[in-house]
Amino acid sequence: MRTWMLALMSLCYMGAKAQELNDGPYVLYRGDTIVLSSVVRGTAIRNVYPLTKKGELEVPVCFAAQPEWDFKVKLRQEVVTEPSDFAQPEKLFFVSDVEGEFAGFRRLLLAAGVMDEKYNWTFGKGHVVLCGDLFDRGEQVPETIWLIYKLEALAKSAGGYVHTILGNHDIMNLSGDLRYVQPKYFQSAKLMGLDYLSIFGVDSELGRWLRSKNTIEKIGDNLCAHAGIAPQLNRLGMSLQQINDKCRPYYDKARSTIEAAGEDVSIFFSGSTSAFWYRGYFHEPKATEAEVDETLRLYGVKRIVVGHTIVPGNVGFYYGGKVLGLDVNAHQGDHQGALFETGKWYKIYEHGDRAEI
C-alpha cells in the first residue's frame, strides 16, 4: 500500500487511543503540497502530500473516545461560491447554532433521517439548511465542519442539497474576533506550529469552503439567515445576490477595515442591522409585523428562518407563522431542528421524537 495512504490510516489508529488533547484535522496548501495537520494524544502530527494527490486524498476525521464515529472525507477539486436562490424542495430540515457540539448534531441528523450511522446520505432529494454558527464554545468544531463538508457532496450526488449559511461566530473566527474560542484550539494550533487564523485562512481547505458560503439565501418559500433582516436592510431594496456579493469580500476583514469601507459595507456587519447579528424578532426594540411583511414581500417568501437568539419556545413560529426560530441551547444538551415534510412542520428532537409545530 502507498506510504501516504498508510500515514492517513495511522492518524485514526492513534486518535482512537488518545487520552490527551486531540484536534483537527486541518488541511493547508503550501505551494505544490498539501499539508495535513492534527494533534493526537497531545502531539502534533504533520503529513505532506503532493498537490497532484488532491483528487485521491481522503482526510480521516477521528474521535478519541468514540472511534466508531470515525469517518473519511474526500477533498474536492475546487470550491465553488454558492447560489443565493433555490427552488422549493419537497423536504427540508433546518438546524442552527451547532457550535462544535458534534455528538448532539450527529444524533439530530440521525433522528431527522438525514444520514445513517455510517454517514451515508439518506435524505434523498431533501435539503438540509444550517442557519449559522459552526464555531466556538464546543469541543469538536473541525470535526463538525468536516461532516457538513462530507454530507454536502453526498447530498448533491443524490439530488439533495446541504446549505451552510454563515453566522456571527463564523464571521468572528474568520476575521480575528476570537473571544469565544475554546482555549484548546489555541493550544493545538501552537503545538502544530500554526497561527490559529491560518487554519481557516485562504490557503486552507476549510477556509476556502467557508468563504464560499452566503449570509442569506432564499430556498423556495423560505428566507434563511442566521439572525434576521433588519428594516434598514429592507430599505436598501437589494437582491440576495447583491447582499452576498457585498458581504463576501469582508468576511475575514477586521472591524476597522469594514468601517473604513463606508456605510454601504458596515451596515451588513453592524450588530443592529447585520443579517448575522440582528435580534429584532425576539428582543426589544422588536420588528413590527409590517416590517416582517415587507421582508416577505421584497423577497417573495412566506417565512423567515433564523437561529442566533435562544427563546424558550424554540423551535417555534413567531409573527403568526412568518418567522421560524431555531436556536436552542446546544451547550446545555438541548438539540432540536425543524423538519418540513408532506406540507407540515415538525420539531425534531435528537432521540427521534417529533411534534408538529
C-alpha positions as CSV (number, residue, x, y, z in Angstrom):
1,M,0.0,0.0,0.0
2,R,1.2,3.5,-0.8
3,T,3.2,5.2,2.0
4,W,0.9,8.3,2.0
5,M,-2.2,6.2,2.4
6,L,-0.7,4.3,5.3
7,A,0.1,7.6,7.0
8,L,-3.5,8.7,6.7
9,M,-4.7,5.4,8.2
10,S,-2.4,5.7,11.1
11,L,-3.9,9.0,12.2
12,C,-7.2,7.4,13.0
13,Y,-5.5,4.5,14.8
14,M,-3.6,6.9,17.1
15,G,-6.7,9.0,17.6
16,A,-8.7,6.0,18.8
17,K,-6.4,5.6,21.8
18,A,-6.0,9.3,22.6
19,Q,-6.4,10.4,26.2
20,E,-5.0,13.9,25.8
21,L,-5.5,16.9,23.6
22,N,-6.9,16.0,20.2
23,D,-7.8,18.4,17.4
24,G,-8.1,18.6,13.7
25,P,-7.6,17.6,11.0
26,Y,-6.6,20.8,9.2
27,V,-5.7,20.9,5.5
28,L,-3.4,23.7,4.3
29,Y,-1.9,24.4,0.9
30,R,1.8,25.3,0.7
31,G,3.0,25.8,-2.8
32,D,2.6,22.5,-4.7
33,T,1.9,20.5,-1.5
34,I,-1.0,19.6,0.8
35,V,-0.2,19.7,4.5
36,L,-2.4,17.7,6.8
37,S,-2.0,18.6,10.4
38,S,-3.6,17.2,13.5
39,V,-3.0,16.9,17.3
40,V,-3.1,13.3,18.5
41,R,-2.6,12.5,22.2
42,G,-1.1,15.9,22.8
43,T,1.4,15.5,19.9
44,A,1.3,17.4,16.6
45,I,1.1,15.1,13.6
46,R,2.1,16.6,10.2
47,N,1.9,14.8,6.8
48,V,2.8,16.4,3.5
49,Y,1.4,15.2,0.1
50,P,1.9,16.4,-3.4
51,L,-0.9,18.6,-4.7
52,T,-1.5,16.2,-7.5
53,K,-2.9,13.7,-5.0
54,K,-5.8,16.0,-4.1
55,G,-8.3,14.0,-6.2
56,E,-7.3,10.8,-4.3
57,L,-6.8,12.1,-0.8
58,E,-9.3,11.1,1.8
59,V,-8.9,13.0,5.1
60,P,-9.5,10.9,8.2
61,V,-11.6,12.5,10.9
62,C,-11.1,10.7,14.2
63,F,-12.6,10.6,17.7
64,A,-10.6,9.6,20.7
65,A,-13.5,8.4,22.9
66,Q,-15.8,7.2,20.2
67,P,-13.8,5.6,17.4
68,E,-17.0,4.2,15.9
69,W,-17.7,7.8,14.9
70,D,-14.6,8.0,12.7
71,F,-15.1,8.9,9.0
72,K,-13.2,9.9,6.0
73,V,-13.9,12.8,3.7
74,K,-12.6,13.3,0.2
75,L,-11.2,16.7,-0.8
76,R,-12.9,18.3,-3.7
77,Q,-11.0,19.6,-6.6
78,E,-12.5,23.1,-6.3
79,V,-14.7,25.1,-4.0
80,V,-17.5,27.0,-5.8
81,T,-19.4,30.0,-4.5
82,E,-22.9,29.1,-3.5
83,P,-26.0,30.4,-5.4
84,S,-28.4,32.7,-3.4
85,D,-31.7,31.4,-4.7
86,F,-33.1,27.8,-4.8
87,A,-36.4,26.2,-5.8
88,Q,-38.7,24.8,-3.1
89,P,-37.8,21.2,-2.2
90,E,-40.4,18.7,-1.0
91,K,-38.5,18.1,2.2
92,L,-36.4,20.4,4.3
93,F,-34.5,20.1,7.6
94,F,-33.3,23.2,9.4
95,V,-30.9,23.5,12.3
96,S,-28.8,26.3,13.7
97,D,-26.0,27.2,16.2
98,V,-24.3,23.8,16.3
99,E,-21.1,25.5,17.6
100,G,-18.9,22.4,17.7
101,E,-21.3,20.1,19.6
102,F,-20.7,17.2,17.3
103,A,-22.4,14.5,19.4
104,G,-25.8,16.2,19.6
105,F,-25.6,17.3,16.0
106,R,-24.9,13.8,14.9
107,R,-27.8,12.4,16.8
108,L,-30.1,15.1,15.4
109,L,-29.1,14.3,11.8
110,L,-29.8,10.6,12.5
111,A,-33.2,11.4,14.1
112,A,-34.2,13.5,11.1
113,G,-33.3,10.8,8.7
114,V,-30.6,12.9,7.0
115,M,-27.9,10.2,7.3
116,D,-27.3,6.7,8.8
117,E,-24.7,5.6,11.4
118,K,-22.1,5.2,8.7
119,Y,-22.7,8.8,7.4
120,N,-24.4,7.7,4.3
121,W,-26.9,10.3,3.0
122,T,-30.4,9.0,3.5
123,F,-32.4,12.2,2.8
124,G,-32.9,11.7,-0.9
125,K,-33.7,14.9,-2.7
126,G,-34.3,16.8,0.5
127,H,-32.4,19.9,1.6
128,V,-30.6,20.5,4.9
129,V,-30.2,24.1,6.0
130,L,-27.7,25.1,8.7
131,C,-28.6,28.7,9.7
132,G,-25.2,29.7,11.0
133,D,-22.7,29.3,13.9
134,L,-20.5,26.3,13.4
135,F,-17.7,27.8,15.7
136,D,-17.0,28.5,19.3
137,R,-17.8,27.0,22.7
138,G,-18.0,23.4,21.6
139,E,-15.0,21.0,21.7
140,Q,-15.3,19.5,18.2
141,V,-15.5,22.3,15.7
142,P,-13.4,21.0,12.8
143,E,-15.0,17.5,13.1
144,T,-18.4,19.1,12.8
145,I,-17.4,21.2,9.8
146,W,-15.8,18.2,8.0
147,L,-19.1,16.3,8.5
148,I,-21.0,19.1,6.8
149,Y,-18.4,19.2,4.1
150,K,-18.8,15.4,3.5
151,L,-22.6,15.4,3.6
152,E,-22.7,18.4,1.1
153,A,-21.0,16.2,-1.5
154,L,-23.1,13.2,-0.8
155,A,-26.3,15.2,-1.0
156,K,-25.5,16.6,-4.4
157,S,-24.8,13.1,-5.7
158,A,-28.3,12.1,-4.6
159,G,-30.1,15.1,-5.9
160,G,-30.3,16.8,-2.5
161,Y,-28.5,19.8,-1.0
162,V,-26.8,21.0,2.1
163,H,-26.9,24.8,2.7
164,T,-24.4,26.3,5.1
165,I,-25.3,29.9,5.9
166,L,-22.7,31.9,7.9
167,G,-23.4,33.2,11.4
168,N,-21.7,35.8,13.6
169,H,-19.4,33.3,15.2
170,D,-18.3,32.1,11.8
171,I,-17.5,35.6,10.7
172,M,-15.8,36.3,14.0
173,N,-13.4,33.4,13.6
174,L,-12.5,34.3,10.0
175,S,-11.9,38.0,10.9
176,G,-9.9,37.5,14.1
177,D,-12.5,38.2,16.8
178,L,-11.7,35.1,18.9
179,R,-13.3,36.0,22.3
180,Y,-15.4,32.8,22.4
181,V,-12.9,30.3,21.0
182,Q,-12.2,27.4,23.4
183,P,-8.6,27.5,24.7
184,K,-7.9,24.0,23.4
185,Y,-7.8,25.4,19.8
186,F,-5.1,28.0,20.6
187,Q,-3.1,25.3,22.4
188,S,-3.4,22.8,19.5
189,A,-2.5,25.5,16.9
190,K,0.6,26.3,18.9
191,L,1.6,22.6,19.0
192,M,1.1,22.4,15.2
193,G,3.3,25.4,14.8
194,L,0.4,27.4,13.3
195,D,-1.3,30.6,13.9
196,Y,-5.0,29.9,14.8
197,L,-6.3,32.2,12.0
198,S,-4.2,30.4,9.4
199,I,-6.0,27.1,9.9
200,F,-9.1,28.8,8.5
201,G,-7.2,31.1,6.2
202,V,-7.5,31.5,2.4
203,D,-4.8,28.8,2.0
204,S,-6.7,26.2,3.9
205,E,-9.4,23.9,2.6
206,L,-11.9,24.7,5.3
207,G,-11.2,28.4,5.0
208,R,-11.8,28.4,1.3
209,W,-15.0,26.4,1.8
210,L,-16.3,28.8,4.5
211,R,-15.7,31.8,2.2
212,S,-17.8,30.2,-0.5
213,K,-20.9,30.4,1.8
214,N,-23.6,33.0,1.9
215,T,-25.1,35.2,4.6
216,I,-28.6,34.9,3.3
217,E,-30.4,32.5,0.9
218,K,-33.9,32.0,-0.5
219,I,-34.9,28.3,-0.5
220,G,-38.4,28.1,-2.0
221,D,-40.8,29.8,0.4
222,N,-38.1,30.3,3.0
223,L,-35.7,33.2,3.5
224,C,-32.9,31.8,5.5
225,A,-30.4,33.8,7.6
226,H,-28.6,33.4,10.8
227,A,-30.2,36.3,12.7
228,G,-32.7,38.1,10.6
229,I,-33.4,41.0,8.3
230,A,-33.4,44.5,9.9
231,P,-35.8,47.1,8.5
232,Q,-32.7,49.1,7.4
233,L,-31.8,46.3,5.0
234,N,-35.3,46.2,3.6
235,R,-35.0,49.9,2.7
236,L,-31.9,49.1,0.6
237,G,-34.0,47.1,-1.8
238,M,-31.1,44.9,-2.7
239,S,-31.3,41.4,-4.1
240,L,-30.0,38.5,-2.1
241,Q,-27.2,38.0,-4.6
242,Q,-26.2,41.7,-4.2
243,I,-26.2,41.3,-0.4
244,N,-24.0,38.2,-0.6
245,D,-21.6,39.7,-3.1
246,K,-21.3,42.8,-0.9
247,C,-20.5,40.8,2.2
248,R,-18.2,38.1,0.9
249,P,-15.0,40.2,0.4
250,Y,-15.3,41.3,4.1
251,Y,-15.9,38.0,5.9
252,D,-12.3,37.9,7.1
253,K,-11.7,41.6,7.5
254,A,-11.1,43.4,10.8
255,R,-13.7,45.8,12.1
256,S,-11.5,48.8,11.3
257,T,-11.3,47.8,7.7
258,I,-15.1,47.3,7.4
259,E,-15.7,50.7,9.0
260,A,-13.2,52.4,6.6
261,A,-15.1,50.9,3.7
262,G,-18.1,53.1,4.4
263,E,-21.7,52.8,5.5
264,D,-22.7,50.7,2.4
265,V,-20.5,47.9,3.8
266,S,-20.6,48.4,7.6
267,I,-24.4,48.2,7.6
268,F,-24.1,44.5,6.8
269,F,-21.7,43.9,9.8
270,S,-23.2,46.1,12.4
271,G,-24.8,44.4,15.4
272,S,-28.2,46.2,15.0
273,T,-28.5,45.7,11.2
274,S,-26.5,42.7,10.2
275,A,-28.2,39.6,8.9
276,F,-26.0,37.6,11.3
277,W,-26.3,39.8,14.4
278,Y,-29.8,41.2,14.4
279,R,-32.1,40.2,17.2
280,G,-35.2,42.3,16.4
281,Y,-37.6,39.3,16.0
282,F,-37.2,38.4,19.7
283,H,-35.7,41.3,21.7
284,E,-36.7,44.9,22.1
285,P,-37.0,47.0,20.1
286,K,-38.8,44.3,18.1
287,A,-39.6,44.5,14.4
288,T,-43.2,45.3,13.7
289,E,-45.3,42.9,11.8
290,A,-45.4,45.4,8.9
291,E,-41.6,45.3,8.7
292,V,-41.6,41.5,8.7
293,D,-44.3,41.6,5.9
294,E,-42.1,44.0,3.9
295,T,-39.2,41.5,4.0
296,L,-41.6,38.7,2.9
297,R,-42.9,40.9,0.0
298,L,-39.4,42.1,-1.0
299,Y,-38.0,38.6,-1.4
300,G,-41.2,36.7,-2.4
301,V,-41.3,34.2,0.5
302,K,-43.8,33.0,3.1
303,R,-41.5,32.9,6.1
304,I,-38.1,33.9,7.5
305,V,-36.0,31.2,9.2
306,V,-33.4,32.2,11.7
307,G,-31.2,31.0,14.6
308,H,-28.9,33.2,16.8
309,T,-31.4,34.0,19.6
310,I,-32.4,31.4,22.1
311,V,-36.1,31.7,23.0
312,P,-37.9,29.3,25.4
313,G,-40.4,28.5,22.7
314,N,-37.9,27.3,20.2
315,V,-38.1,25.5,17.8
316,G,-41.2,27.6,17.1
317,F,-43.1,30.1,14.9
318,Y,-43.5,33.8,15.6
319,Y,-45.4,36.7,14.0
320,G,-48.3,34.4,13.1
321,G,-46.0,31.8,11.4
322,K,-44.0,34.3,9.4
323,V,-40.8,33.8,11.4
324,L,-39.4,30.4,12.4
325,G,-36.9,30.5,15.3
326,L,-34.4,27.6,15.6
327,D,-31.9,28.4,18.2
328,V,-31.8,26.3,21.4
329,N,-29.1,25.8,24.0
330,A,-27.0,23.0,22.5
331,H,-24.3,23.5,25.1
332,Q,-26.8,22.5,27.8
333,G,-27.8,19.4,25.9
334,D,-30.8,20.8,24.0
335,H,-30.7,19.6,20.4
336,Q,-33.6,20.3,18.1
337,G,-34.3,21.1,14.5
338,A,-37.3,21.8,12.2
339,L,-38.5,19.4,9.5
340,F,-40.8,20.3,6.7
341,E,-42.3,17.2,5.1
342,T,-45.6,16.4,3.3
343,G,-46.6,20.0,3.7
344,K,-46.3,20.0,7.5
345,W,-43.8,21.4,10.0
346,Y,-42.3,19.2,12.8
347,K,-40.0,19.9,15.7
348,I,-37.4,17.1,15.7
349,Y,-35.6,16.0,18.9
350,E,-32.2,14.3,18.9
351,H,-33.5,10.9,20.1
352,G,-36.1,10.6,17.3
353,D,-39.3,12.2,18.8
354,R,-41.2,14.7,16.8
355,A,-44.0,17.1,17.4
356,E,-46.0,19.1,14.9
357,I,-45.2,22.8,15.2
